[in-house]
Amino acid sequence: MLFDGDTGVLLHPTSLPGRWGIGTLGSEAVDFAGWMADSGITVWQVLPLSPPVYANSPYQTLSSFAGNPLLISPGELFKQGLLSSSELASAEIECLPAVDWSMLSRRNALLELAAGRALEQRIDGFEEFSRKPAVREWSLFSAQKSQNGGMPWTLWKSMTPPQSGRQLVHSMIQFFFHTQWRQLRNRCNSLGIRILGDIPIYTAHDSSDVYFNREIFKLDERGLPSAVAGVPPDYFSATGQLWGNPVYDWDACARSGYRWWTRRMAAALELFDAVRIDHFRGFAEYWEIPAGEKTAANGQWVKGPGIALFKSMESNLGKLPVVAEDLGLITPSVHKLRKLCGFPGMIVLQFALRNPGFSLSEVDPFSVIYTGTHDNNTTAGWINSTGNQTGFNSAGSVIEMALSSPAGLAVLPMQDILELDSSARMNTPSVTSGNWSWRMTEMPESRRTYRRT
């Protein structure tokens, strides 16, 4: 089994405390790993680590292969001699309970400064790293985007190849990210903690993914989406969710031998010990919305790639350590696909407890149970919003239910461990502002163990 009596915590690295305006992969992340180990937690679940392009969402990113430069710790760069003490001080920001996204341009300038110095020093391992196809694509896309004032690639006016030096700076920044992430992951693994990553089913239109792989997406002659992704009306929204991502041309993907998806999964497994695939139901059938619609209501269900995609990936990569996010409108075909793949599915107690027929004792041991996810209210907020009609008087009582379940893995959002109210919510689906910003302001105390018996 992928998990067997494990406890996990859901916390995106941006939510870590610290003095840089956003959580990073530096000393605070290492301290958090120590807290997990002391608390009996064996799995750290994170959201996608890629650089966001829209509304700071880790599910709308500039690349499926690049790491978010804002997660790079300035403190670690200082230790390497790549930043001065005064430059380090310029990056310091008071730790507030929300990410300070206003520091984006200043942080990028600081990273470029450090990258230039690192290039002069010829850091070991960088030359080989910079030759990787995904790194070369990202560096070219990023330099070209900067050359065009940050505009989406369909509006680029200058197609002149950027100077190689500009590309190398972007490659070095990625080298910083991957070096710091590898060190953090190694530290977690040494403490008996595995990292569960996240793969969004879709990628943003304004991304290196679409720019370099236009043939596998449904685009018009201008390169704009002819159809976009979303979900129909459900318990999150009366008009559905209009995500706006271009949908795949799955026939074209199949003709390529699912090459891009295999590369994507391979890259994820270099970063994580296991991965959750977001919106798994879209591989059975997905909701396709004509471009230009204002809501997701007027879409249609279209057949996805099914088992062929996963068989193709496994023929190249071996057995996939995957958790299927099978929430939403789930049909028998989705259950069948998940079982054919041999992936555990998800149970979210905030949803399951609405069902009078739900029985904790009947939870499948081959599943992952959550008190809530990044898309839910915090559990304390959920209890309060119902006027305490849930039958629970605290988030702690719902945590105890998850921990006592037969599920192979019980995942607790950090906000639930801290018993925080709705103000600490990470994301509200269909709301375009105020999301993805929650942070801890200090490291939690090791007051109890969440080890399961």
Secondary structure by P-SEA (a helix, b strand, c coil): ccccbbbbbbbcccccccccccccccaaaaaaaaaaaaacccbbbbcccccccccccccccccccccccccccaaaaaaaccccaaaaaaacccccccccccaaaaaaaaaaaaaaaaaaacccaaaaaaacaaaaaaaaaaaaaaaacccccccccccccccaaaaaaaaaaaaaaaaaaaaaaaaaaaacbbbbbbbbcccccccaaaaaccccccccccccccbbbbbcccccccccccccccccaaaaaaaacaaaaaaaaaaaaacccbbbbcccccccbbbbbcccccccccbbbbbcccaaaaaaaaaccccccccccccccccaaaaaaaaaabbbbbbbaaaaaaccccccccccccbbbbccccccccaaaaaaaaccccccccaaaaaaaaaaccccbbbbccccccccccccccccccccccccbbbbccccccccccccc
